[in-house]
Amino acid sequence: MTSFAPDSIVLNRKLPLWYQVSQSLRASILGRSPQDPLRLPTEEQLAGHYGVSVLTMRQALKELEDEGLITRHRRRGTFIEPHARRGSPVRLLGSVDAIVAQQSGMTTELLDHGSAPVPGELAEFFPDVREVSTYHRLRSDEKTGEPTNHARNYVRPELAARIDLDDLVRWPMTKVLRDVVGADISRITDTVEARLADPETSRLLQVPLLSPILHYTGVTYDAAGRPLDVAVIHYRGDRFSFTVTLEAT
């Protein structure tokens, strides 16, 4: 039986290995094609794929099992749960793969795209360009069809020229920039604040006007410290929570 093939990652030794592996595998699972097999490779094969110990791999798989994304059967193997609910809390621990995993696993509709002058509130991130490429997407729960968030991305035009719109329907922008465009992503800075739903957000997310939402701004930087993409996302306040873990050095 053919096994599902997860993506590869470069591990950051400053973060827990099991966490990075679980988030990478989670992103691969949630971004899979319908025709991909549901059976995962063995623990030993996955450990070799990621370059970690079997014990670390076992801990990563337990995280996904607890979330309901996989089921494990003695002597039969480990399988992706195709009907698992995808609307889980956002948990960030400093990994780009955590961002990818957070953004994955939903039905995505591209509402519009094009070029526009740099918005005044984002001018500090794009001091050397007059226009940016914009992408507006609506994400919905795969199982219920309920809208959960809508996102606008503002991307440097030279990167946008290499973006395939079909990829944006299948994958998060972070994954497209890193794995398809080949952008050298160094870090992502996140800001989350409480706001009230404006008319557009109320209509798209099907929530009452002025109801609480989570307003997220994520700035993606390359190794030289240059902003590549600014994501502005409005999450339904009744569907998401954010937990950030800070490790002592």
Secondary structure, 3 states (H helix, E strand, C coil): CCCCCCCCCCCCCCCCHHHHHHHHHHHHHHCCCCCCCCECCCHHHHHHHHCCCHHHHHHHHHHHHHHCCEEEECCCEEEECCCCCCCCCEEECCCHHHHHHHHCCCEEEEEEEEEEECCHHHHHHCCCCCEEEEEEEEEECCCCCCEEEEEEEEECHHHHCCCCHHHHHHCCHHHHHHHHHCCCEEEEEEEEEEEECCHHHHHHHCCCCCCEEEEEEEEEEECCCCEEEEEEEEEECCCCCEEECCCCC
